[in-house]
Amino acid sequence: MPATAEAPTLPLRVRIGIAITSASATIALVYAVIRVVQAVFYPEGDPALVVWSPRAAMFWRFWIGVYIGGGIGLGAYALATRAPLHAARWTYVLVWASVIAITSQGILVP
């Protein structure tokens, strides 16, 4: 038996699941962080004007999260291929961080 044992390879659907979960959690986390930063440093204007604006902040916060989440999802897929246990642990931590962040943001900065 070799001194370093190889990690078991995860099935493709599990690696894709880890990637999608990581990307989705990142979207929620980034959205919450940007929302809090905008609320603290850039107070919002009249809601009637913001709703009808083609550049609504909610829209852009979401798409920034999708952009960053896509990169994190690709990284999570690569990590799940090379180190499945680490990928599962980081996905678990990321999901809980996003749950706490988006819940806190929703309660404190609606």
C-alpha positions as a printed Julia matrix, in Angstrom:
110×3 Matrix{Float64}:
   0.0    0.0     0.0
   1.43   3.41   -0.97
   2.28   5.97    1.7
  -0.33   8.43    0.37
  -3.72   7.01   -0.45
  -5.75   8.69   -3.17
  -9.03  10.32   -2.26
 -12.09   8.59   -3.69
 -13.48  10.15   -6.85
 -16.98  11.55   -6.55
 -19.57  10.84   -9.24
 -20.1   13.64  -11.75
 -23.57  14.52  -10.44
 -22.23  14.95   -6.89
 -19.44  17.25   -8.09
 -21.96  19.27  -10.08
 -24.22  19.4    -7.03
 -21.4   20.76   -4.88
 -20.63  23.37   -7.55
 -24.26  24.49   -7.88
 -24.74  24.59   -4.11
 -21.58  26.66   -3.65
 -22.55  29.04   -6.45
 -26.08  29.5    -5.1
 -24.86  30.12   -1.57
 -22.35  32.63   -2.9
 -25.09  34.53   -4.73
 -27.04  34.94   -1.49
 -23.93  35.87    0.49
 -22.74  38.46   -2.03
 -26.24  39.94   -2.31
 -26.45  40.38    1.47
 -22.98  41.91    1.76
 -23.57  44.38   -1.09
 -26.98  45.32    0.32
 -25.52  46.1     3.75
 -22.62  48.08    2.24
 -25.03  50.08    0.09
 -27.35  50.75    3.03
 -24.5   51.94    5.24
 -22.52  54.01    2.74
 -25.08  54.94    0.07
 -28.57  55.68    1.41
 -31.36  54.95   -1.05
 -33.49  57.55   -2.71
 -37.23  57.63   -3.33
 -38.49  54.01   -3.72
 -40.89  55.03   -6.51
 -37.95  56.23   -8.59
 -35.8   53.2    -7.82
 -38.54  50.69   -8.8
 -39.0   52.21  -12.22
 -35.32  52.76  -12.9
 -33.74  50.44  -15.49
 -30.76  50.22  -13.14
 -32.53  49.01  -10.01
 -30.05  48.16   -7.26
 -31.69  44.81   -6.49
 -31.18  43.7   -10.09
 -27.5   44.62  -10.09
 -26.81  43.1    -6.66
 -28.22  39.81   -7.92
 -26.19  39.81  -11.15
 -22.97  40.7    -9.33
 -23.7   37.7    -7.08
 -24.26  35.48  -10.12
 -20.95  36.61  -11.6
 -18.98  35.9    -8.42
 -21.0   32.74   -7.71
 -20.13  31.38  -11.14
 -16.44  31.64  -10.36
 -16.9   30.08   -6.95
 -18.96  27.28   -8.5
 -16.18  26.46  -10.97
 -13.66  26.48   -8.16
 -15.87  24.24   -6.03
 -16.18  21.77   -8.91
 -12.41  21.67   -9.31
 -11.94  21.24   -5.56
 -14.54  18.46   -5.49
 -12.55  16.68   -8.18
  -9.23  16.94   -6.35
 -10.23  16.97   -2.66
 -13.86  15.89   -2.2
 -13.83  16.06    1.6
 -12.49  19.62    1.61
 -15.05  20.65   -1.0
 -17.89  19.24    1.09
 -16.63  20.98    4.24
 -16.23  24.35    2.52
 -19.64  24.05    0.89
 -21.18  23.34    4.29
 -19.48  26.42    5.78
 -20.44  28.57    2.78
 -24.1   27.55    2.97
 -24.33  28.4     6.67
 -22.48  31.69    6.18
 -24.93  32.67    3.44
 -27.93  31.65    5.56
 -26.71  33.8     8.45
 -25.81  36.72    6.17
 -29.04  36.86    4.16
 -31.19  36.35    7.27
 -29.35  39.08    9.17
 -29.55  41.42    6.19
 -33.27  40.77    5.82
 -33.93  41.51    9.48
 -31.55  44.44   10.02
 -31.44  46.12    6.6
 -34.65  45.24    4.74
